[in-house]
C-alpha cells in the first residue's frame, strides 16, 4: 500500500516555437496556458482540481536587462489559472534562479506530504526570441494582464553579486563561468588548448542529444572542433568560450509539470503508467558571493546536495540510469560531474534535453524541461532511477531530484535543508580584500570580448603577502593571454577606484 499523502508527478508537457513571426507567435501567457492544459491532459485522469499554481519567474521580472517592452503580468500564476478555468487557493510566483523548477518540485512534494496541497501545476516560459525579433522589427505586442491581487512569493531575493564584483565585470554569467573554467583547467593540469579540446568533446555529445530532441531550439549536431574554434559566426564571448559554448536564452519555450498526492491521483483515475515518484531531493547553496567561494574549481554545495539526495533515495551514483545535469556553460557540467562522482564520458550520458546552448536556455525555467524529459524516461523504463541537477546564479544555488516510476515506501518526508547546509556554510573562504597591492598570483581569469575582439581581462588573484583573494582587470597585452598558461602566473596589482589594475611583466 502506498501512503495516500505520497507526492507523485503525473503529467508533463513541453512546447518550443522556432519559426513563428512575431505577429503570429504566442505570448508568454499563451504558451503557459498551452503547456498547462497539455500537462493536465497528459496525466490521463479526469476532474483534476488544482489547488496550487506555481509559475517560474520570467527573465523580464528577474533582471532589467530583459525587461519586456510589451507590458507586464502582475500575477502570472493567477492569469494562468484563469486561462485554465482553475481557482487555486495558492498562486505562487517563484524566485530567480535556474534551480527554481527542481526546488519547486521539492517544495511542493513536502507540501503535498504534509496535507497542504493535493493537486499542483508547475509551469514556466520564456519568449525572448519573439521579444527580440518584435522589438527589432517594430512590431507592437500586448504581453500584459492584471487579474487582480499579488502572487505569493518565497520571500526577498538574495543579491548574488556585490558592487565591487560588478565594477570588475563579475556580474554577467557569460563573464563569471569562464573564470571557473580557467580554475578547473588548472585543477586538471590541462594545457590551454588541450582544455578547450576537452570542452569541445564534452559539449559535442550534448549537441548530439539536442539534434534528436523534437523540442530543441537548435537541433544541430556539431563536432568538437566546430564548437571551440573562433570564427566570424562563432566568436569568443569570454575566453575560452565561443558563442556555441554559451547558453542560448533567445528562445520561445515552455514546460509544465503536474504533481498530486497519491490519494488525489487515485480519485482522479490517473493511470499507474503515468506516475513518477520523487525518491530523493536536496536544496543547497554555495557561499553567496563568488569572491567568498572556498574554491573556484569545485563546489561543496553540489557535492553535499547530490550526496544527500542520493542518500534520501537510498541509492548510490552507480545505481543511476538517466542523468540530467544543468549545462548553462561547460564548466557547470564539469564541476557537477566531478562533485557527484560521474565521468565526463559516462555511457549513461549527462543530459536528457541536449543542454542550454543547444536545446535552449529559457531563463529560469530550463530545468522544467529536464524534469519533463526525466518523467518520460522513467515512464518508459520503470525500474530506472534518474537524477536531475538544477543550478541558479553562478553555481550558487543547487537543487536535486531523484526520480523513479517505482513508488516510494512509507510516509514521504525530507530533511530540513538547513541541517546539511550548515556544513557547507562552515567551510571557510580564503579571505578577500578590495584594496590589493603588490605582487600577486593568478587564481582564475578570462578575457572578455566585444564582437570577437579582446576588450579586457578579469583577474581573480591572490596577494603574495597574505594569500587573500582579490579582483582586478587588465587592459594591455590581452592577446598574449589567449591560449597561454595564465593561472599561476605572477603579476603586479594596484588598488584602483573603482577597478583594481593588473599588470603582467
PyMOL commands that set and color helices and strands:
alter all, ss='L'
color gray80, all
select helices_A, chain A and resi 28-42+59-61+64-66+76-84+100-113+128-137+163-167+173-188+192-211+224-228+243-245+262-268+272-274+290-292+300-313+317-319+330-340+363-380+417-425+478-481
alter helices_A, ss='H'
color red, helices_A
select strands_A, chain A and resi 7-17+52-55+90-93+119-127+236-238+241-242+252-261+276-285+323-325+385-392+397-404+438-450+453-463+469-474+490-494+501-503
alter strands_A, ss='S'
color yellow, strands_A
deselect
rebuild
show_as cartoon
